[in-house]
Amino acid sequence: MKQNDILSIIVTAIVAIVASIILSNYLFSSNPSTLNEPVYQIPTINDRFPIPSKKYFNAQSIDPTQIINIGPGNNTNIFNNSGN
């Protein structure tokens, strides 16, 4: 390579670097006044729960955890295919 070729490559590279810096500052510059974003605050979670209503939770309510028997359970062979 000739010395003029190396010089033209270096000058072109410097011009490209300066142009890219100016262009990137123009395109990606941010104005702090335009960067406002609303932040939504979530209420804290605690371990306190309200007392349930006495209308549904009282001593006369049905207990869904109890086994319910319908009629006398005298059939010991429940999978008998006799049709009875």
PyMOL Python script that loads the backbone (N, CA, C, O; Angstrom):
from pymol import cmd

cmd.read_pdbstr("""\
ATOM      1  N   MET A   1       0.831  -1.171   0.000  1.00  0.00           N
ATOM      2  CA  MET A   1       0.000   0.000   0.000  1.00  0.00           C
ATOM      3  C   MET A   1       0.879   1.240   0.000  1.00  0.00           C
ATOM      4  O   MET A   1       1.977   1.266   0.557  1.00  0.00           O
ATOM      5  N   LYS A   2       0.366   2.225  -0.625  1.00  0.00           N
ATOM      6  CA  LYS A   2       1.082   3.493  -0.670  1.00  0.00           C
ATOM      7  C   LYS A   2       0.730   4.307   0.576  1.00  0.00           C
ATOM      8  O   LYS A   2      -0.270   4.049   1.246  1.00  0.00           O
ATOM      9  N   GLN A   3       1.558   5.272   0.859  1.00  0.00           N
ATOM     10  CA  GLN A   3       1.354   6.100   2.039  1.00  0.00           C
ATOM     11  C   GLN A   3       0.083   6.942   1.912  1.00  0.00           C
ATOM     12  O   GLN A   3      -0.550   7.247   2.924  1.00  0.00           O
ATOM     13  N   ASN A   4      -0.302   7.321   0.697  1.00  0.00           N
ATOM     14  CA  ASN A   4      -1.536   8.081   0.488  1.00  0.00           C
ATOM     15  C   ASN A   4      -2.776   7.226   0.792  1.00  0.00           C
ATOM     16  O   ASN A   4      -3.778   7.740   1.291  1.00  0.00           O
ATOM     17  N   ASP A   5      -2.708   5.929   0.494  1.00  0.00           N
ATOM     18  CA  ASP A   5      -3.830   5.032   0.775  1.00  0.00           C
ATOM     19  C   ASP A   5      -4.043   4.883   2.288  1.00  0.00           C
ATOM     20  O   ASP A   5      -5.177   4.923   2.765  1.00  0.00           O
ATOM     21  N   ILE A   6      -2.964   4.715   3.025  1.00  0.00           N
ATOM     22  CA  ILE A   6      -3.063   4.568   4.477  1.00  0.00           C
ATOM     23  C   ILE A   6      -3.619   5.854   5.084  1.00  0.00           C
ATOM     24  O   ILE A   6      -4.459   5.812   5.982  1.00  0.00           O
ATOM     25  N   LEU A   7      -3.146   6.991   4.589  1.00  0.00           N
ATOM     26  CA  LEU A   7      -3.626   8.271   5.093  1.00  0.00           C
ATOM     27  C   LEU A   7      -5.106   8.458   4.798  1.00  0.00           C
ATOM     28  O   LEU A   7      -5.835   8.957   5.655  1.00  0.00           O
ATOM     29  N   SER A   8      -5.568   8.081   3.632  1.00  0.00           N
ATOM     30  CA  SER A   8      -6.986   8.229   3.305  1.00  0.00           C
ATOM     31  C   SER A   8      -7.858   7.281   4.130  1.00  0.00           C
ATOM     32  O   SER A   8      -8.985   7.632   4.479  1.00  0.00           O
ATOM     33  N   ILE A   9      -7.357   6.095   4.445  1.00  0.00           N
ATOM     34  CA  ILE A   9      -8.101   5.156   5.300  1.00  0.00           C
ATOM     35  C   ILE A   9      -8.224   5.718   6.715  1.00  0.00           C
ATOM     36  O   ILE A   9      -9.292   5.630   7.321  1.00  0.00           O
ATOM     37  N   ILE A  10      -7.144   6.293   7.248  1.00  0.00           N
ATOM     38  CA  ILE A  10      -7.164   6.853   8.595  1.00  0.00           C
ATOM     39  C   ILE A  10      -8.109   8.057   8.657  1.00  0.00           C
ATOM     40  O   ILE A  10      -8.878   8.188   9.609  1.00  0.00           O
ATOM     41  N   VAL A  11      -8.057   8.933   7.652  1.00  0.00           N
ATOM     42  CA  VAL A  11      -8.943  10.099   7.623  1.00  0.00           C
ATOM     43  C   VAL A  11     -10.397   9.660   7.515  1.00  0.00           C
ATOM     44  O   VAL A  11     -11.259  10.225   8.188  1.00  0.00           O
ATOM     45  N   THR A  12     -10.684   8.663   6.683  1.00  0.00           N
ATOM     46  CA  THR A  12     -12.051   8.149   6.542  1.00  0.00           C
ATOM     47  C   THR A  12     -12.544   7.540   7.856  1.00  0.00           C
ATOM     48  O   THR A  12     -13.702   7.724   8.230  1.00  0.00           O
ATOM     49  N   ALA A  13     -11.673   6.819   8.553  1.00  0.00           N
ATOM     50  CA  ALA A  13     -12.053   6.210   9.830  1.00  0.00           C
ATOM     51  C   ALA A  13     -12.347   7.282  10.876  1.00  0.00           C
ATOM     52  O   ALA A  13     -13.320   7.165  11.621  1.00  0.00           O
ATOM     53  N   ILE A  14     -11.529   8.311  10.938  1.00  0.00           N
ATOM     54  CA  ILE A  14     -11.752   9.389  11.910  1.00  0.00           C
ATOM     55  C   ILE A  14     -13.058  10.119  11.611  1.00  0.00           C
ATOM     56  O   ILE A  14     -13.824  10.423  12.525  1.00  0.00           O
ATOM     57  N   VAL A  15     -13.311  10.400  10.338  1.00  0.00           N
ATOM     58  CA  VAL A  15     -14.561  11.069   9.963  1.00  0.00           C
ATOM     59  C   VAL A  15     -15.764  10.184  10.322  1.00  0.00           C
ATOM     60  O   VAL A  15     -16.779  10.680  10.811  1.00  0.00           O
ATOM     61  N   ALA A  16     -15.646   8.869  10.076  1.00  0.00           N
ATOM     62  CA  ALA A  16     -16.743   7.944  10.398  1.00  0.00           C
ATOM     63  C   ALA A  16     -16.973   7.878  11.904  1.00  0.00           C
ATOM     64  O   ALA A  16     -18.120   7.824  12.347  1.00  0.00           O
ATOM     65  N   ILE A  17     -15.914   7.880  12.692  1.00  0.00           N
ATOM     66  CA  ILE A  17     -16.058   7.834  14.158  1.00  0.00           C
ATOM     67  C   ILE A  17     -16.731   9.099  14.667  1.00  0.00           C
ATOM     68  O   ILE A  17     -17.650   9.029  15.483  1.00  0.00           O
ATOM     69  N   VAL A  18     -16.282  10.254  14.190  1.00  0.00           N
ATOM     70  CA  VAL A  18     -16.881  11.513  14.643  1.00  0.00           C
ATOM     71  C   VAL A  18     -18.340  11.596  14.220  1.00  0.00           C
ATOM     72  O   VAL A  18     -19.189  12.012  15.008  1.00  0.00           O
ATOM     73  N   ALA A  19     -18.638  11.207  12.994  1.00  0.00           N
ATOM     74  CA  ALA A  19     -20.022  11.243  12.517  1.00  0.00           C
ATOM     75  C   ALA A  19     -20.903  10.291  13.307  1.00  0.00           C
ATOM     76  O   ALA A  19     -22.047  10.625  13.614  1.00  0.00           O
ATOM     77  N   SER A  20     -20.395   9.113  13.642  1.00  0.00           N
ATOM     78  CA  SER A  20     -21.210   8.154  14.404  1.00  0.00           C
ATOM     79  C   SER A  20     -21.451   8.629  15.830  1.00  0.00           C
ATOM     80  O   SER A  20     -22.527   8.394  16.381  1.00  0.00           O
ATOM     81  N   ILE A  21     -20.472   9.292  16.438  1.00  0.00           N
ATOM     82  CA  ILE A  21     -20.667   9.825  17.789  1.00  0.00           C
ATOM     83  C   ILE A  21     -21.721  10.937  17.779  1.00  0.00           C
ATOM     84  O   ILE A  21     -22.604  10.965  18.635  1.00  0.00           O
ATOM     85  N   ILE A  22     -21.625  11.846  16.813  1.00  0.00           N
ATOM     86  CA  ILE A  22     -22.599  12.941  16.727  1.00  0.00           C
ATOM     87  C   ILE A  22     -23.993  12.392  16.438  1.00  0.00           C
ATOM     88  O   ILE A  22     -24.965  12.831  17.051  1.00  0.00           O
ATOM     89  N   LEU A  23     -24.103  11.446  15.522  1.00  0.00           N
ATOM     90  CA  LEU A  23     -25.400  10.867  15.169  1.00  0.00           C
ATOM     91  C   LEU A  23     -25.998  10.077  16.333  1.00  0.00           C
ATOM     92  O   LEU A  23     -27.203  10.156  16.573  1.00  0.00           O
ATOM     93  N   SER A  24     -25.176   9.318  17.058  1.00  0.00           N
ATOM     94  CA  SER A  24     -25.702   8.544  18.193  1.00  0.00           C
ATOM     95  C   SER A  24     -26.143   9.456  19.326  1.00  0.00           C
ATOM     96  O   SER A  24     -27.138   9.172  19.994  1.00  0.00           O
ATOM     97  N   ASN A  25     -25.422  10.546  19.554  1.00  0.00           N
ATOM     98  CA  ASN A  25     -25.860  11.504  20.580  1.00  0.00           C
ATOM     99  C   ASN A  25     -27.170  12.170  20.191  1.00  0.00           C
ATOM    100  O   ASN A  25     -27.994  12.473  21.054  1.00  0.00           O
ATOM    101  N   TYR A  26     -27.363  12.396  18.925  1.00  0.00           N
ATOM    102  CA  TYR A  26     -28.605  13.009  18.459  1.00  0.00           C
ATOM    103  C   TYR A  26     -29.776  12.034  18.557  1.00  0.00           C
ATOM    104  O   TYR A  26     -30.868  12.413  18.982  1.00  0.00           O
ATOM    105  N   LEU A  27     -29.551  10.782  18.164  1.00  0.00           N
ATOM    106  CA  LEU A  27     -30.641   9.796  18.140  1.00  0.00           C
ATOM    107  C   LEU A  27     -30.976   9.244  19.521  1.00  0.00           C
ATOM    108  O   LEU A  27     -32.148   9.044  19.843  1.00  0.00           O
ATOM    109  N   PHE A  28     -29.969   8.999  20.328  1.00  0.00           N
ATOM    110  CA  PHE A  28     -30.186   8.311  21.597  1.00  0.00           C
ATOM    111  C   PHE A  28     -30.115   9.235  22.806  1.00  0.00           C
ATOM    112  O   PHE A  28     -30.090   8.762  23.943  1.00  0.00           O
ATOM    113  N   SER A  29     -30.083  10.506  22.586  1.00  0.00           N
ATOM    114  CA  SER A  29     -30.041  11.413  23.729  1.00  0.00           C
ATOM    115  C   SER A  29     -31.405  11.400  24.411  1.00  0.00           C
ATOM    116  O   SER A  29     -32.441  11.293  23.755  1.00  0.00           O
ATOM    117  N   SER A  30     -31.388  11.508  25.715  1.00  0.00           N
ATOM    118  CA  SER A  30     -32.643  11.485  26.465  1.00  0.00           C
ATOM    119  C   SER A  30     -32.745  12.745  27.297  1.00  0.00           C
ATOM    120  O   SER A  30     -31.790  13.184  27.938  1.00  0.00           O
ATOM    121  N   ASN A  31     -33.910  13.293  27.263  1.00  0.00           N
ATOM    122  CA  ASN A  31     -34.197  14.467  28.061  1.00  0.00           C
ATOM    123  C   ASN A  31     -34.841  13.982  29.359  1.00  0.00           C
ATOM    124  O   ASN A  31     -35.865  13.302  29.298  1.00  0.00           O
ATOM    125  N   PRO A  32     -34.288  14.301  30.526  1.00  0.00           N
ATOM    126  CA  PRO A  32     -34.857  13.786  31.783  1.00  0.00           C
ATOM    127  C   PRO A  32     -36.299  14.186  32.020  1.00  0.00           C
ATOM    128  O   PRO A  32     -37.009  13.493  32.748  1.00  0.00           O
ATOM    129  N   SER A  33     -36.753  15.271  31.434  1.00  0.00           N
ATOM    130  CA  SER A  33     -38.136  15.678  31.651  1.00  0.00           C
ATOM    131  C   SER A  33     -39.119  14.797  30.883  1.00  0.00           C
ATOM    132  O   SER A  33     -40.303  14.764  31.221  1.00  0.00           O
ATOM    133  N   THR A  34     -38.656  14.087  29.864  1.00  0.00           N
ATOM    134  CA  THR A  34     -39.545  13.205  29.102  1.00  0.00           C
ATOM    135  C   THR A  34     -39.482  11.771  29.588  1.00  0.00           C
ATOM    136  O   THR A  34     -40.154  10.905  29.027  1.00  0.00           O
ATOM    137  N   LEU A  35     -38.701  11.499  30.609  1.00  0.00           N
ATOM    138  CA  LEU A  35     -38.534  10.128  31.089  1.00  0.00           C
ATOM    139  C   LEU A  35     -39.401   9.823  32.306  1.00  0.00           C
ATOM    140  O   LEU A  35     -39.065   8.928  33.082  1.00  0.00           O
ATOM    141  N   ASN A  36     -40.485  10.529  32.490  1.00  0.00           N
ATOM    142  CA  ASN A  36     -41.360  10.283  33.638  1.00  0.00           C
ATOM    143  C   ASN A  36     -42.318   9.147  33.323  1.00  0.00           C
ATOM    144  O   ASN A  36     -43.018   9.165  32.311  1.00  0.00           O
ATOM    145  N   GLU A  37     -42.335   8.170  34.199  1.00  0.00           N
ATOM    146  CA  GLU A  37     -43.219   7.023  34.062  1.00  0.00           C
ATOM    147  C   GLU A  37     -43.935   6.848  35.392  1.00  0.00           C
ATOM    148  O   GLU A  37     -43.289   6.839  36.440  1.00  0.00           O
ATOM    149  N   PRO A  38     -45.274   6.709  35.372  1.00  0.00           N
ATOM    150  CA  PRO A  38     -45.979   6.547  36.655  1.00  0.00           C
ATOM    151  C   PRO A  38     -45.650   5.195  37.294  1.00  0.00           C
ATOM    152  O   PRO A  38     -45.513   4.179  36.614  1.00  0.00           O
ATOM    153  N   VAL A  39     -45.530   5.220  38.594  1.00  0.00           N
ATOM    154  CA  VAL A  39     -45.227   4.009  39.344  1.00  0.00           C
ATOM    155  C   VAL A  39     -46.433   3.686  40.207  1.00  0.00           C
ATOM    156  O   VAL A  39     -46.888   4.520  40.989  1.00  0.00           O
ATOM    157  N   TYR A  40     -46.944   2.485  40.063  1.00  0.00           N
ATOM    158  CA  TYR A  40     -48.105   2.055  40.833  1.00  0.00           C
ATOM    159  C   TYR A  40     -47.630   1.345  42.089  1.00  0.00           C
ATOM    160  O   TYR A  40     -46.822   0.418  42.021  1.00  0.00           O
ATOM    161  N   GLN A  41     -48.129   1.779  43.227  1.00  0.00           N
ATOM    162  CA  GLN A  41     -47.729   1.171  44.484  1.00  0.00           C
ATOM    163  C   GLN A  41     -48.749   0.122  44.887  1.00  0.00           C
ATOM    164  O   GLN A  41     -49.959   0.345  44.830  1.00  0.00           O
ATOM    165  N   ILE A  42     -48.239  -1.004  45.286  1.00  0.00           N
ATOM    166  CA  ILE A  42     -49.074  -2.123  45.712  1.00  0.00           C
ATOM    167  C   ILE A  42     -49.133  -2.121  47.233  1.00  0.00           C
ATOM    168  O   ILE A  42     -48.104  -1.963  47.889  1.00  0.00           O
ATOM    169  N   PRO A  43     -50.325  -2.293  47.802  1.00  0.00           N
ATOM    170  CA  PRO A  43     -50.406  -2.294  49.267  1.00  0.00           C
ATOM    171  C   PRO A  43     -49.664  -3.496  49.858  1.00  0.00           C
ATOM    172  O   PRO A  43     -49.562  -4.552  49.232  1.00  0.00           O
ATOM    173  N   THR A  44     -49.164  -3.316  51.042  1.00  0.00           N
ATOM    174  CA  THR A  44     -48.406  -4.389  51.685  1.00  0.00           C
ATOM    175  C   THR A  44     -49.327  -5.535  52.080  1.00  0.00           C
ATOM    176  O   THR A  44     -50.510  -5.338  52.359  1.00  0.00           O
ATOM    177  N   ILE A  45     -48.769  -6.715  52.097  1.00  0.00           N
ATOM    178  CA  ILE A  45     -49.505  -7.920  52.490  1.00  0.00           C
ATOM    179  C   ILE A  45     -49.165  -8.204  53.950  1.00  0.00           C
ATOM    180  O   ILE A  45     -47.996  -8.212  54.335  1.00  0.00           O
ATOM    181  N   ASN A  46     -50.191  -8.435  54.753  1.00  0.00           N
ATOM    182  CA  ASN A  46     -49.933  -8.744  56.152  1.00  0.00           C
ATOM    183  C   ASN A  46     -50.593 -10.078  56.520  1.00  0.00           C
ATOM    184  O   ASN A  46     -51.292 -10.689  55.712  1.00  0.00           O
ATOM    185  N   ASP A  47     -50.356 -10.498  57.727  1.00  0.00           N
ATOM    186  CA  ASP A  47     -50.875 -11.795  58.170  1.00  0.00           C
ATOM    187  C   ASP A  47     -52.182 -11.671  58.940  1.00  0.00           C
ATOM    188  O   ASP A  47     -52.581 -12.621  59.615  1.00  0.00           O
ATOM    189  N   ARG A  48     -52.837 -10.568  58.864  1.00  0.00           N
ATOM    190  CA  ARG A  48     -54.106 -10.364  59.567  1.00  0.00           C
ATOM    191  C   ARG A  48     -55.253 -10.464  58.566  1.00  0.00           C
ATOM    192  O   ARG A  48     -55.243  -9.812  57.521  1.00  0.00           O
ATOM    193  N   PHE A  49     -56.237 -11.288  58.902  1.00  0.00           N
ATOM    194  CA  PHE A  49     -57.412 -11.464  58.059  1.00  0.00           C
ATOM    195  C   PHE A  49     -58.652 -10.999  58.816  1.00  0.00           C
ATOM    196  O   PHE A  49     -58.695 -11.096  60.042  1.00  0.00           O
ATOM    197  N   PRO A  50     -59.649 -10.504  58.114  1.00  0.00           N
ATOM    198  CA  PRO A  50     -60.869 -10.095  58.817  1.00  0.00           C
ATOM    199  C   PRO A  50     -61.614 -11.315  59.364  1.00  0.00           C
ATOM    200  O   PRO A  50     -61.514 -12.416  58.823  1.00  0.00           O
ATOM    201  N   ILE A  51     -62.348 -11.098  60.427  1.00  0.00           N
ATOM    202  CA  ILE A  51     -63.119 -12.186  61.029  1.00  0.00           C
ATOM    203  C   ILE A  51     -64.287 -12.525  60.094  1.00  0.00           C
ATOM    204  O   ILE A  51     -65.016 -11.627  59.672  1.00  0.00           O
ATOM    205  N   PRO A  52     -64.471 -13.820  59.765  1.00  0.00           N
ATOM    206  CA  PRO A  52     -65.555 -14.190  58.847  1.00  0.00           C
ATOM    207  C   PRO A  52     -66.927 -13.951  59.470  1.00  0.00           C
ATOM    208  O   PRO A  52     -67.073 -13.861  60.689  1.00  0.00           O
ATOM    209  N   SER A  53     -67.908 -13.854  58.612  1.00  0.00           N
ATOM    210  CA  SER A  53     -69.264 -13.562  59.036  1.00  0.00           C
ATOM    211  C   SER A  53     -69.848 -14.717  59.850  1.00  0.00           C
ATOM    212  O   SER A  53     -69.654 -15.884  59.510  1.00  0.00           O
ATOM    213  N   LYS A  54     -70.556 -14.389  60.914  1.00  0.00           N
ATOM    214  CA  LYS A  54     -71.224 -15.409  61.737  1.00  0.00           C
ATOM    215  C   LYS A  54     -72.408 -16.024  61.000  1.00  0.00           C
ATOM    216  O   LYS A  54     -72.921 -17.063  61.414  1.00  0.00           O
ATOM    217  N   LYS A  55     -72.839 -15.403  59.930  1.00  0.00           N
ATOM    218  CA  LYS A  55     -73.943 -15.949  59.145  1.00  0.00           C
ATOM    219  C   LYS A  55     -73.551 -17.286  58.527  1.00  0.00           C
ATOM    220  O   LYS A  55     -74.384 -18.188  58.427  1.00  0.00           O
ATOM    221  N   TYR A  56     -72.306 -17.424  58.116  1.00  0.00           N
ATOM    222  CA  TYR A  56     -71.858 -18.647  57.454  1.00  0.00           C
ATOM    223  C   TYR A  56     -71.019 -19.542  58.359  1.00  0.00           C
ATOM    224  O   TYR A  56     -71.035 -20.764  58.204  1.00  0.00           O
ATOM    225  N   PHE A  57     -70.301 -18.961  59.283  1.00  0.00           N
ATOM    226  CA  PHE A  57     -69.424 -19.734  60.154  1.00  0.00           C
ATOM    227  C   PHE A  57     -69.963 -19.689  61.572  1.00  0.00           C
ATOM    228  O   PHE A  57     -69.624 -18.796  62.350  1.00  0.00           O
ATOM    229  N   ASN A  58     -70.815 -20.669  61.905  1.00  0.00           N
ATOM    230  CA  ASN A  58     -71.365 -20.757  63.246  1.00  0.00           C
ATOM    231  C   ASN A  58     -71.476 -22.226  63.627  1.00  0.00           C
ATOM    232  O   ASN A  58     -71.122 -23.104  62.841  1.00  0.00           O
ATOM    233  N   ALA A  59     -71.965 -22.491  64.825  1.00  0.00           N
ATOM    234  CA  ALA A  59     -72.018 -23.867  65.330  1.00  0.00           C
ATOM    235  C   ALA A  59     -73.064 -24.707  64.608  1.00  0.00           C
ATOM    236  O   ALA A  59     -72.956 -25.933  64.613  1.00  0.00           O
ATOM    237  N   GLN A  60     -74.084 -24.090  63.980  1.00  0.00           N
ATOM    238  CA  GLN A  60     -75.127 -24.848  63.298  1.00  0.00           C
ATOM    239  C   GLN A  60     -74.812 -25.064  61.803  1.00  0.00           C
ATOM    240  O   GLN A  60     -75.609 -25.687  61.101  1.00  0.00           O
ATOM    241  N   SER A  61     -73.717 -24.585  61.325  1.00  0.00           N
ATOM    242  CA  SER A  61     -73.382 -24.741  59.903  1.00  0.00           C
ATOM    243  C   SER A  61     -73.027 -26.189  59.587  1.00  0.00           C
ATOM    244  O   SER A  61     -72.625 -26.951  60.466  1.00  0.00           O
ATOM    245  N   ILE A  62     -73.180 -26.548  58.334  1.00  0.00           N
ATOM    246  CA  ILE A  62     -72.826 -27.898  57.884  1.00  0.00           C
ATOM    247  C   ILE A  62     -71.315 -27.982  57.785  1.00  0.00           C
ATOM    248  O   ILE A  62     -70.661 -27.086  57.252  1.00  0.00           O
ATOM    249  N   ASP A  63     -70.766 -29.080  58.311  1.00  0.00           N
ATOM    250  CA  ASP A  63     -69.326 -29.303  58.260  1.00  0.00           C
ATOM    251  C   ASP A  63     -69.019 -30.118  57.006  1.00  0.00           C
ATOM    252  O   ASP A  63     -69.347 -31.304  56.977  1.00  0.00           O
ATOM    253  N   PRO A  64     -68.409 -29.546  55.971  1.00  0.00           N
ATOM    254  CA  PRO A  64     -68.175 -30.287  54.728  1.00  0.00           C
ATOM    255  C   PRO A  64     -67.092 -31.348  54.857  1.00  0.00           C
ATOM    256  O   PRO A  64     -66.888 -32.121  53.921  1.00  0.00           O
ATOM    257  N   THR A  65     -66.397 -31.410  55.978  1.00  0.00           N
ATOM    258  CA  THR A  65     -65.343 -32.410  56.118  1.00  0.00           C
ATOM    259  C   THR A  65     -65.864 -33.718  56.696  1.00  0.00           C
ATOM    260  O   THR A  65     -65.113 -34.689  56.779  1.00  0.00           O
ATOM    261  N   GLN A  66     -67.129 -33.769  57.096  1.00  0.00           N
ATOM    262  CA  GLN A  66     -67.691 -34.986  57.676  1.00  0.00           C
ATOM    263  C   GLN A  66     -68.208 -35.910  56.582  1.00  0.00           C
ATOM    264  O   GLN A  66     -68.698 -35.441  55.555  1.00  0.00           O
ATOM    265  N   ILE A  67     -68.104 -37.195  56.790  1.00  0.00           N
ATOM    266  CA  ILE A  67     -68.617 -38.197  55.856  1.00  0.00           C
ATOM    267  C   ILE A  67     -70.134 -38.239  55.979  1.00  0.00           C
ATOM    268  O   ILE A  67     -70.675 -38.297  57.084  1.00  0.00           O
ATOM    269  N   ILE A  68     -70.815 -38.210  54.839  1.00  0.00           N
ATOM    270  CA  ILE A  68     -72.268 -38.229  54.833  1.00  0.00           C
ATOM    271  C   ILE A  68     -72.722 -39.617  54.408  1.00  0.00           C
ATOM    272  O   ILE A  68     -72.359 -40.094  53.333  1.00  0.00           O
ATOM    273  N   ASN A  69     -73.516 -40.263  55.252  1.00  0.00           N
ATOM    274  CA  ASN A  69     -74.073 -41.575  54.935  1.00  0.00           C
ATOM    275  C   ASN A  69     -75.536 -41.403  54.589  1.00  0.00           C
ATOM    276  O   ASN A  69     -76.296 -40.799  55.346  1.00  0.00           O
ATOM    277  N   ILE A  70     -75.928 -41.935  53.442  1.00  0.00           N
ATOM    278  CA  ILE A  70     -77.323 -41.871  53.021  1.00  0.00           C
ATOM    279  C   ILE A  70     -77.909 -43.267  53.169  1.00  0.00           C
ATOM    280  O   ILE A  70     -77.530 -44.186  52.443  1.00  0.00           O
ATOM    281  N   GLY A  71     -78.826 -43.422  54.102  1.00  0.00           N
ATOM    282  CA  GLY A  71     -79.483 -44.701  54.333  1.00  0.00           C
ATOM    283  C   GLY A  71     -78.562 -45.698  55.009  1.00  0.00           C
ATOM    284  O   GLY A  71     -77.389 -45.412  55.251  1.00  0.00           O
ATOM    285  N   PRO A  72     -79.108 -46.890  55.316  1.00  0.00           N
ATOM    286  CA  PRO A  72     -78.283 -47.913  55.966  1.00  0.00           C
ATOM    287  C   PRO A  72     -77.278 -48.490  54.965  1.00  0.00           C
ATOM    288  O   PRO A  72     -77.636 -48.765  53.820  1.00  0.00           O
ATOM    289  N   GLY A  73     -76.064 -48.668  55.373  1.00  0.00           N
ATOM    290  CA  GLY A  73     -75.019 -49.201  54.510  1.00  0.00           C
ATOM    291  C   GLY A  73     -74.741 -50.655  54.807  1.00  0.00           C
ATOM    292  O   GLY A  73     -73.661 -50.987  55.297  1.00  0.00           O
ATOM    293  N   ASN A  74     -75.709 -51.552  54.517  1.00  0.00           N
ATOM    294  CA  ASN A  74     -75.558 -52.967  54.821  1.00  0.00           C
ATOM    295  C   ASN A  74     -74.942 -53.750  53.660  1.00  0.00           C
ATOM    296  O   ASN A  74     -74.599 -54.919  53.841  1.00  0.00           O
ATOM    297  N   ASN A  75     -74.793 -53.167  52.506  1.00  0.00           N
ATOM    298  CA  ASN A  75     -74.271 -53.869  51.342  1.00  0.00           C
ATOM    299  C   ASN A  75     -72.754 -53.967  51.463  1.00  0.00           C
ATOM    300  O   ASN A  75     -72.055 -52.955  51.424  1.00  0.00           O
ATOM    301  N   THR A  76     -72.257 -55.173  51.607  1.00  0.00           N
ATOM    302  CA  THR A  76     -70.816 -55.380  51.726  1.00  0.00           C
ATOM    303  C   THR A  76     -70.184 -55.655  50.359  1.00  0.00           C
ATOM    304  O   THR A  76     -68.969 -55.525  50.210  1.00  0.00           O
ATOM    305  N   ASN A  77     -70.982 -56.030  49.369  1.00  0.00           N
ATOM    306  CA  ASN A  77     -70.477 -56.303  48.037  1.00  0.00           C
ATOM    307  C   ASN A  77     -71.044 -55.239  47.093  1.00  0.00           C
ATOM    308  O   ASN A  77     -72.031 -55.476  46.397  1.00  0.00           O
ATOM    309  N   ILE A  78     -70.418 -54.086  47.079  1.00  0.00           N
ATOM    310  CA  ILE A  78     -71.016 -52.971  46.346  1.00  0.00           C
ATOM    311  C   ILE A  78     -70.820 -53.063  44.840  1.00  0.00           C
ATOM    312  O   ILE A  78     -71.524 -52.382  44.095  1.00  0.00           O
ATOM    313  N   PHE A  79     -69.899 -53.871  44.374  1.00  0.00           N
ATOM    314  CA  PHE A  79     -69.658 -54.014  42.939  1.00  0.00           C
ATOM    315  C   PHE A  79     -70.224 -55.317  42.385  1.00  0.00           C
ATOM    316  O   PHE A  79     -69.703 -55.858  41.410  1.00  0.00           O
ATOM    317  N   ASN A  80     -71.250 -55.801  42.981  1.00  0.00           N
ATOM    318  CA  ASN A  80     -71.900 -57.023  42.521  1.00  0.00           C
ATOM    319  C   ASN A  80     -72.776 -56.671  41.310  1.00  0.00           C
ATOM    320  O   ASN A  80     -73.575 -55.737  41.383  1.00  0.00           O
ATOM    321  N   ASN A  81     -72.639 -57.393  40.219  1.00  0.00           N
ATOM    322  CA  ASN A  81     -73.372 -57.127  38.997  1.00  0.00           C
ATOM    323  C   ASN A  81     -74.670 -57.925  38.919  1.00  0.00           C
ATOM    324  O   ASN A  81     -75.146 -58.212  37.820  1.00  0.00           O
ATOM    325  N   SER A  82     -75.245 -58.284  40.048  1.00  0.00           N
ATOM    326  CA  SER A  82     -76.464 -59.077  40.014  1.00  0.00           C
ATOM    327  C   SER A  82     -77.680 -58.242  39.680  1.00  0.00           C
ATOM    328  O   SER A  82     -78.730 -58.805  39.369  1.00  0.00           O
ATOM    329  N   GLY A  83     -77.586 -56.925  39.729  1.00  0.00           N
ATOM    330  CA  GLY A  83     -78.705 -56.063  39.378  1.00  0.00           C
ATOM    331  C   GLY A  83     -79.620 -55.772  40.526  1.00  0.00           C
ATOM    332  O   GLY A  83     -80.657 -55.143  40.313  1.00  0.00           O
ATOM    333  N   ASN A  84     -79.313 -56.182  41.721  1.00  0.00           N
ATOM    334  CA  ASN A  84     -80.159 -55.937  42.885  1.00  0.00           C
ATOM    335  C   ASN A  84     -79.870 -54.631  43.495  1.00  0.00           C
ATOM    336  O   ASN A  84     -80.495 -54.263  44.490  1.00  0.00           O
TER     337      ASN A  84
END
""", "prot")
cmd.dss("prot")
cmd.show_as("cartoon", "prot")
cmd.util.cbc("prot")
cmd.orient("prot")
